[in-house]
Amino acid sequence: MRQFEIILFTIFIALLFAANAFLKSRSDESKAKIFKTLLWTFLVSTVGLIYMGAMTVSTRSGMAFPDWPTSDGVLWPSWNYFTAQQDRFYEHGHRLMGQFVGYLAILVLIFSRYFHRERNFRLALIIFSMVVIQGCLGGLTVAKNTLWLTTVLHGVFAQLCLAAMCFLLLKNTKLYNEKIPEEGFAPKLKGLAKFTLIAVVIQLLLGAIFRNKAKVFEYSETGKVIYKEIVEGNAGWLFSHMTFALPVAILLFTLGVVIMKFKKLSKAYKFFGMSFHLMVTMQILLGVVAFLTVYNREQGKFGFAETVLTSAHVVNGALILALTFTAFKLLSVKLKKDENHG
């Protein structure tokens, strides 16, 4: 297995050098297509990573492997080994996806040096650093035996990474570079987006604290982790999250309406605004499902369908954060003297 790990790392390093040489010789049009494809792959993979992380928490699989970055001493356990049990599958699957996203972060950073470096490199470097920090937070949750604070930070920081990725993608679209009002956006619109963004972050924190604090675990005689729910003692976090959902939803719907008013400039604004309405509606429905399952768990776990839907609630919340941050950055655009903007 160790030889296999060395071979894989060697192949990846060789591919990095090959990609670096390949990108230097491409035309600007070709670079644009490749970069956007890479960014979309990066974004979609991160959404998948967040979903797998949510499933890991929902199924209480976070301590299936008590070591990190290895899993029971190896980086890549055999397929039969980590798929034999549900908790191993979700925990190690989450780690594998994290490695894949890390590789993509490196590729994005390398490519950003050759495609509008002044526009992309600095943000790509920030995102790469965030991905590294996120991985370290994941390791810390294992080292601290899923301490709820580190688990909350790990989950929320992943959503912030996704938001930064969405902004990088936005910076390479016509919507950000061409389809802006000649006079720019009114400052009050930026204020609305900023206020909404802060509210969304608070809402996600409340949900994450309840989701991760409302559990403790102990070890059985065989060393296997046994989770126990403490819903009653953390009901305050749950109902704070539920109560705050109403004003956050109103703010998000309002922001969506405001953005749609610019649809004459580009149809993308209409799609952007409608996305807020669709995702908020979905989040409310998924939130109801999540609430109904909280008190129906058996021995700290619940059925597969409930697990999938509850995890979808987490992922949809991450997408709402990313969408809100993207809207904030779009409405914060400053025009240059030549009426273009950066």
One Martini backbone bead per residue (centre of mass of N, CA, C, O) as a GRO file, in nm:
protein
  342
    1MET     BB    1   0.056   0.063  -0.020
    2ARG     BB    2   0.297   0.260  -0.008
    3GLN     BB    3   0.374   0.233  -0.306
    4PHE     BB    4   0.107   0.343  -0.413
    5GLU     BB    5   0.131   0.624  -0.285
    6ILE     BB    6   0.395   0.709  -0.426
    7ILE     BB    7   0.293   0.682  -0.715
    8LEU     BB    8   0.063   0.890  -0.700
    9PHE     BB    9   0.238   1.135  -0.623
   10THR     BB   10   0.422   1.122  -0.870
   11ILE     BB   11   0.202   1.162  -1.082
   12PHE     BB   12   0.098   1.437  -0.981
   13ILE     BB   13   0.364   1.594  -1.012
   14ALA     BB   14   0.392   1.539  -1.316
   15LEU     BB   15   0.123   1.679  -1.394
   16LEU     BB   16   0.200   1.962  -1.300
   17PHE     BB   17   0.432   2.004  -1.498
   18ALA     BB   18   0.265   1.951  -1.754
   19ALA     BB   19   0.053   2.177  -1.709
   20ASN     BB   20   0.252   2.411  -1.702
   21ALA     BB   21   0.357   2.371  -1.996
   22PHE     BB   22   0.081   2.374  -2.145
   23LEU     BB   23  -0.026   2.666  -2.065
   24LYS     BB   24   0.193   2.847  -2.201
   25SER     BB   25   0.089   2.763  -2.514
   26ARG     BB   26  -0.179   2.892  -2.492
   27SER     BB   27  -0.443   3.055  -2.570
   28ASP     BB   28  -0.668   3.274  -2.444
   29GLU     BB   29  -0.920   3.113  -2.524
   30SER     BB   30  -0.825   2.842  -2.412
   31LYS     BB   31  -0.778   2.936  -2.121
   32ALA     BB   32  -1.069   3.019  -2.058
   33LYS     BB   33  -1.198   2.739  -2.089
   34ILE     BB   34  -1.022   2.584  -1.890
   35PHE     BB   35  -1.068   2.761  -1.638
   36LYS     BB   36  -1.376   2.732  -1.618
   37THR     BB   37  -1.378   2.426  -1.598
   38LEU     BB   38  -1.205   2.414  -1.341
   39LEU     BB   39  -1.391   2.587  -1.160
   40TRP     BB   40  -1.643   2.406  -1.180
   41THR     BB   41  -1.508   2.154  -1.068
   42PHE     BB   42  -1.428   2.282  -0.799
   43LEU     BB   43  -1.714   2.358  -0.707
   44VAL     BB   44  -1.861   2.084  -0.728
   45SER     BB   45  -1.663   1.927  -0.546
   46THR     BB   46  -1.717   2.100  -0.291
   47VAL     BB   47  -2.012   2.030  -0.265
   48GLY     BB   48  -1.959   1.727  -0.233
   49LEU     BB   49  -1.784   1.755   0.021
   50ILE     BB   50  -1.999   1.885   0.202
   51TYR     BB   51  -2.199   1.653   0.180
   52MET     BB   52  -2.014   1.434   0.297
   53GLY     BB   53  -1.978   1.581   0.566
   54ALA     BB   54  -2.279   1.583   0.643
   55MET     BB   55  -2.306   1.273   0.643
   56THR     BB   56  -2.099   1.222   0.864
   57VAL     BB   57  -2.263   1.370   1.084
   58SER     BB   58  -2.547   1.237   1.050
   59THR     BB   59  -2.408   0.934   1.096
   60ARG     BB   60  -2.179   0.942   1.301
   61SER     BB   61  -1.859   0.909   1.143
   62GLY     BB   62  -1.611   1.086   1.260
   63MET     BB   63  -1.468   0.814   1.430
   64ALA     BB   64  -1.389   0.570   1.241
   65PHE     BB   65  -1.110   0.727   1.234
   66PRO     BB   66  -0.862   0.817   1.482
   67ASP     BB   67  -0.687   0.914   1.237
   68TRP     BB   68  -0.448   1.171   1.102
   69PRO     BB   69  -0.442   1.138   0.756
   70THR     BB   70  -0.496   0.863   0.822
   71SER     BB   71  -0.649   0.524   0.789
   72ASP     BB   72  -0.538   0.305   0.984
   73GLY     BB   73  -0.229   0.399   0.867
   74VAL     BB   74  -0.357   0.481   0.582
   75LEU     BB   75  -0.450   0.660   0.301
   76TRP     BB   76  -0.554   0.386   0.126
   77PRO     BB   77  -0.775   0.187   0.174
   78SER     BB   78  -0.934  -0.062   0.093
   79TRP     BB   79  -1.236  -0.103  -0.042
   80ASN     BB   80  -1.342  -0.331   0.150
   81TYR     BB   81  -1.273  -0.187   0.416
   82PHE     BB   82  -1.434   0.107   0.387
   83THR     BB   83  -1.721  -0.045   0.286
   84ALA     BB   84  -1.815  -0.238   0.524
   85GLN     BB   85  -1.882   0.039   0.667
   86GLN     BB   86  -2.054   0.326   0.695
   87ASP     BB   87  -1.858   0.504   0.861
   88ARG     BB   88  -1.610   0.454   0.681
   89PHE     BB   89  -1.719   0.557   0.415
   90TYR     BB   90  -1.776   0.855   0.495
   91GLU     BB   91  -1.505   0.932   0.618
   92HIS     BB   92  -1.311   0.844   0.384
   93GLY     BB   93  -1.465   0.980   0.154
   94HIS     BB   94  -1.418   1.265   0.263
   95ARG     BB   95  -1.109   1.255   0.245
   96LEU     BB   96  -1.081   1.200  -0.057
   97MET     BB   97  -1.229   1.458  -0.149
   98GLY     BB   98  -1.032   1.650  -0.010
   99GLN     BB   99  -0.789   1.575  -0.183
  100PHE     BB  100  -0.910   1.652  -0.457
  101VAL     BB  101  -0.958   1.951  -0.389
  102GLY     BB  102  -0.662   2.011  -0.332
  103TYR     BB  103  -0.562   1.957  -0.622
  104LEU     BB  104  -0.741   2.172  -0.754
  105ALA     BB  105  -0.620   2.414  -0.603
  106ILE     BB  106  -0.343   2.388  -0.736
  107LEU     BB  107  -0.435   2.418  -1.032
  108VAL     BB  108  -0.564   2.697  -1.002
  109LEU     BB  109  -0.309   2.841  -0.911
  110ILE     BB  110  -0.140   2.784  -1.161
  111PHE     BB  111  -0.337   2.899  -1.379
  112SER     BB  112  -0.360   3.199  -1.264
  113ARG     BB  113  -0.072   3.281  -1.387
  114TYR     BB  114  -0.195   3.263  -1.711
  115PHE     BB  115  -0.487   3.403  -1.627
  116HIS     BB  116  -0.525   3.690  -1.528
  117ARG     BB  117  -0.337   3.744  -1.277
  118GLU     BB  118  -0.451   4.017  -1.152
  119ARG     BB  119  -0.738   3.873  -1.102
  120ASN     BB  120  -0.663   3.559  -0.980
  121PHE     BB  121  -0.414   3.489  -0.799
  122ARG     BB  122  -0.479   3.600  -0.518
  123LEU     BB  123  -0.745   3.442  -0.477
  124ALA     BB  124  -0.627   3.159  -0.527
  125LEU     BB  125  -0.435   3.175  -0.283
  126ILE     BB  126  -0.650   3.206  -0.069
  127ILE     BB  127  -0.801   2.945  -0.131
  128PHE     BB  128  -0.569   2.753  -0.084
  129SER     BB  129  -0.530   2.833   0.215
  130MET     BB  130  -0.818   2.752   0.302
  131VAL     BB  131  -0.792   2.452   0.231
  132VAL     BB  132  -0.562   2.393   0.425
  133ILE     BB  133  -0.705   2.483   0.683
  134GLN     BB  134  -0.943   2.288   0.654
  135GLY     BB  135  -0.775   2.031   0.680
  136CYS     BB  136  -0.667   2.096   0.967
  137LEU     BB  137  -0.945   2.107   1.103
  138GLY     BB  138  -1.011   1.813   1.044
  139GLY     BB  139  -0.774   1.699   1.211
  140LEU     BB  140  -0.859   1.835   1.481
  141THR     BB  141  -1.128   1.679   1.523
  142VAL     BB  142  -0.976   1.414   1.571
  143ALA     BB  143  -0.771   1.494   1.791
  144LYS     BB  144  -1.040   1.610   1.967
  145ASN     BB  145  -1.281   1.421   1.942
  146THR     BB  146  -1.508   1.604   1.813
  147LEU     BB  147  -1.506   1.882   1.895
  148TRP     BB  148  -1.750   2.109   1.851
  149LEU     BB  149  -1.585   2.362   1.772
  150THR     BB  150  -1.409   2.236   1.544
  151THR     BB  151  -1.650   2.133   1.380
  152VAL     BB  152  -1.776   2.406   1.321
  153LEU     BB  153  -1.532   2.533   1.182
  154HIS     BB  154  -1.509   2.322   0.960
  155GLY     BB  155  -1.792   2.368   0.833
  156VAL     BB  156  -1.793   2.683   0.790
  157PHE     BB  157  -1.525   2.710   0.630
  158ALA     BB  158  -1.624   2.553   0.384
  159GLN     BB  159  -1.838   2.770   0.306
  160LEU     BB  160  -1.631   2.997   0.262
  161CYS     BB  161  -1.479   2.861   0.035
  162LEU     BB  162  -1.716   2.849  -0.162
  163ALA     BB  163  -1.757   3.155  -0.180
  164ALA     BB  164  -1.477   3.220  -0.301
  165MET     BB  165  -1.515   3.047  -0.557
  166CYS     BB  166  -1.757   3.206  -0.670
  167PHE     BB  167  -1.602   3.471  -0.704
  168LEU     BB  168  -1.393   3.368  -0.905
  169LEU     BB  169  -1.601   3.298  -1.118
  170LEU     BB  170  -1.730   3.578  -1.147
  171LYS     BB  171  -1.460   3.729  -1.246
  172ASN     BB  172  -1.502   3.530  -1.526
  173THR     BB  173  -1.746   3.710  -1.619
  174LYS     BB  174  -1.958   3.926  -1.784
  175LEU     BB  175  -2.118   4.030  -1.543
  176TYR     BB  176  -1.855   4.158  -1.404
  177ASN     BB  177  -1.707   4.294  -1.679
  178GLU     BB  178  -1.987   4.428  -1.838
  179LYS     BB  179  -2.281   4.397  -1.674
  180ILE     BB  180  -2.284   4.718  -1.578
  181PRO     BB  181  -2.379   4.994  -1.472
  182GLU     BB  182  -2.264   5.299  -1.559
  183GLU     BB  183  -2.308   5.408  -1.245
  184GLY     BB  184  -2.354   5.171  -1.096
  185PHE     BB  185  -2.412   5.090  -0.771
  186ALA     BB  186  -2.584   5.144  -0.507
  187PRO     BB  187  -2.487   5.159  -0.179
  188LYS     BB  188  -2.752   5.030  -0.057
  189LEU     BB  189  -2.710   4.753  -0.193
  190LYS     BB  190  -2.454   4.678  -0.049
  191GLY     BB  191  -2.579   4.698   0.235
  192LEU     BB  192  -2.786   4.473   0.198
  193ALA     BB  193  -2.585   4.246   0.129
  194LYS     BB  194  -2.417   4.268   0.390
  195PHE     BB  195  -2.644   4.219   0.595
  196THR     BB  196  -2.728   3.944   0.479
  197LEU     BB  197  -2.458   3.801   0.512
  198ILE     BB  198  -2.442   3.820   0.820
  199ALA     BB  199  -2.707   3.667   0.873
  200VAL     BB  200  -2.623   3.399   0.738
  201VAL     BB  201  -2.381   3.336   0.917
  202ILE     BB  202  -2.536   3.323   1.183
  203GLN     BB  203  -2.731   3.099   1.098
  204LEU     BB  204  -2.512   2.883   1.043
  205LEU     BB  205  -2.393   2.883   1.327
  206LEU     BB  206  -2.643   2.793   1.480
  207GLY     BB  207  -2.675   2.524   1.329
  208ALA     BB  208  -2.388   2.408   1.382
  209ILE     BB  209  -2.397   2.405   1.690
  210PHE     BB  210  -2.633   2.216   1.722
  211ARG     BB  211  -2.534   1.980   1.538
  212ASN     BB  212  -2.253   1.942   1.721
  213LYS     BB  213  -2.346   1.978   2.034
  214ALA     BB  214  -2.590   1.752   2.024
  215LYS     BB  215  -2.331   1.566   2.116
  216VAL     BB  216  -2.195   1.260   2.231
  217PHE     BB  217  -1.928   1.035   2.339
  218GLU     BB  218  -1.832   0.686   2.361
  219TYR     BB  219  -1.662   0.399   2.450
  220SER     BB  220  -1.636   0.088   2.394
  221GLU     BB  221  -1.481  -0.209   2.452
  222THR     BB  222  -1.383  -0.207   2.135
  223GLY     BB  223  -1.358   0.124   2.061
  224LYS     BB  224  -1.624   0.217   1.973
  225VAL     BB  225  -1.827   0.466   1.880
  226ILE     BB  226  -2.083   0.626   2.088
  227TYR     BB  227  -2.368   0.798   2.033
  228LYS     BB  228  -2.527   1.090   2.190
  229GLU     BB  229  -2.805   1.269   2.253
  230ILE     BB  230  -2.863   1.642   2.346
  231VAL     BB  231  -3.126   1.810   2.279
  232GLU     BB  232  -3.241   1.944   2.532
  233GLY     BB  233  -2.971   2.111   2.613
  234ASN     BB  234  -2.990   2.251   2.289
  235ALA     BB  235  -3.263   2.398   2.213
  236GLY     BB  236  -3.176   2.696   2.192
  237TRP     BB  237  -3.021   2.670   1.924
  238LEU     BB  238  -3.254   2.565   1.753
  239PHE     BB  239  -3.463   2.805   1.803
  240SER     BB  240  -3.276   3.026   1.706
  241HIS     BB  241  -3.251   2.920   1.419
  242MET     BB  242  -3.557   2.923   1.355
  243THR     BB  243  -3.622   3.224   1.422
  244PHE     BB  244  -3.397   3.356   1.229
  245ALA     BB  245  -3.507   3.254   0.952
  246LEU     BB  246  -3.714   3.471   0.878
  247PRO     BB  247  -3.539   3.732   0.838
  248VAL     BB  248  -3.346   3.597   0.637
  249ALA     BB  249  -3.556   3.530   0.419
  250ILE     BB  250  -3.644   3.822   0.366
  251LEU     BB  251  -3.367   3.928   0.277
  252LEU     BB  252  -3.326   3.728   0.040
  253PHE     BB  253  -3.578   3.804  -0.121
  254THR     BB  254  -3.505   4.103  -0.153
  255LEU     BB  255  -3.236   4.063  -0.301
  256GLY     BB  256  -3.358   3.915  -0.541
  257VAL     BB  257  -3.538   4.150  -0.640
  258VAL     BB  258  -3.314   4.358  -0.685
  259ILE     BB  259  -3.150   4.199  -0.899
  260MET     BB  260  -3.388   4.164  -1.111
  261LYS     BB  261  -3.393   4.475  -1.203
  262PHE     BB  262  -3.125   4.406  -1.406
  263LYS     BB  263  -3.233   4.230  -1.660
  264LYS     BB  264  -3.176   4.431  -1.901
  265LEU     BB  265  -2.867   4.383  -1.903
  266SER     BB  266  -2.925   4.075  -1.798
  267LYS     BB  267  -3.042   3.753  -1.760
  268ALA     BB  268  -2.863   3.678  -1.515
  269TYR     BB  269  -3.016   3.846  -1.302
  270LYS     BB  270  -3.273   3.680  -1.302
  271PHE     BB  271  -3.142   3.414  -1.221
  272PHE     BB  272  -3.012   3.514  -0.964
  273GLY     BB  273  -3.272   3.602  -0.813
  274MET     BB  274  -3.427   3.328  -0.838
  275SER     BB  275  -3.224   3.160  -0.675
  276PHE     BB  276  -3.298   3.272  -0.403
  277HIS     BB  277  -3.595   3.179  -0.396
  278LEU     BB  278  -3.546   2.877  -0.438
  279MET     BB  279  -3.339   2.820  -0.202
  280VAL     BB  280  -3.513   2.922   0.032
  281THR     BB  281  -3.747   2.731  -0.006
  282MET     BB  282  -3.582   2.472   0.023
  283GLN     BB  283  -3.470   2.536   0.309
  284ILE     BB  284  -3.736   2.530   0.457
  285LEU     BB  285  -3.821   2.243   0.385
  286LEU     BB  286  -3.561   2.104   0.494
  287GLY     BB  287  -3.594   2.216   0.783
  288VAL     BB  288  -3.848   2.064   0.854
  289VAL     BB  289  -3.729   1.784   0.823
  290ALA     BB  290  -3.500   1.817   1.028
  291PHE     BB  291  -3.684   1.870   1.272
  292LEU     BB  292  -3.853   1.600   1.262
  293THR     BB  293  -3.583   1.415   1.309
  294VAL     BB  294  -3.454   1.488   1.583
  295TYR     BB  295  -3.684   1.315   1.767
  296ASN     BB  296  -3.634   1.027   1.575
  297ARG     BB  297  -3.394   0.905   1.695
  298GLU     BB  298  -3.181   0.610   1.710
  299GLN     BB  299  -2.906   0.604   1.877
  300GLY     BB  300  -2.811   0.881   1.713
  301LYS     BB  301  -2.993   0.789   1.462
  302PHE     BB  302  -3.112   0.783   1.120
  303GLY     BB  303  -3.241   0.744   0.839
  304PHE     BB  304  -3.148   0.774   0.515
  305ALA     BB  305  -3.349   0.988   0.414
  306GLU     BB  306  -3.306   1.188   0.649
  307THR     BB  307  -3.003   1.221   0.606
  308VAL     BB  308  -3.009   1.336   0.320
  309LEU     BB  309  -3.195   1.585   0.380
  310THR     BB  310  -3.028   1.712   0.609
  311SER     BB  311  -2.771   1.747   0.436
  312ALA     BB  312  -2.908   1.928   0.223
  313HIS     BB  313  -2.952   2.165   0.417
  314VAL     BB  314  -2.652   2.229   0.449
  315VAL     BB  315  -2.576   2.270   0.148
  316ASN     BB  316  -2.785   2.491   0.084
  317GLY     BB  317  -2.664   2.691   0.285
  318ALA     BB  318  -2.392   2.714   0.140
  319LEU     BB  319  -2.512   2.827  -0.126
  320ILE     BB  320  -2.636   3.080  -0.004
  321LEU     BB  321  -2.375   3.203   0.092
  322ALA     BB  322  -2.238   3.213  -0.186
  323LEU     BB  323  -2.457   3.388  -0.322
  324THR     BB  324  -2.439   3.631  -0.127
  325PHE     BB  325  -2.140   3.696  -0.166
  326THR     BB  326  -2.157   3.739  -0.470
  327ALA     BB  327  -2.357   3.974  -0.456
  328PHE     BB  328  -2.180   4.161  -0.287
  329LYS     BB  329  -1.945   4.179  -0.495
  330LEU     BB  330  -2.114   4.283  -0.731
  331LEU     BB  331  -2.235   4.543  -0.569
  332SER     BB  332  -1.913   4.644  -0.515
  333VAL     BB  333  -1.844   4.755  -0.772
  334LYS     BB  334  -1.584   4.951  -0.923
  335LEU     BB  335  -1.539   5.200  -1.132
  336LYS     BB  336  -1.358   5.316  -1.370
  337LYS     BB  337  -1.270   5.584  -1.560
  338ASP     BB  338  -1.342   5.401  -1.830
  339GLU     BB  339  -1.608   5.232  -1.727
  340ASN     BB  340  -1.462   5.014  -1.602
  341HIS     BB  341  -1.383   4.709  -1.419
  342GLY     BB  342  -1.236   4.486  -1.143
   0.00000   0.00000   0.00000
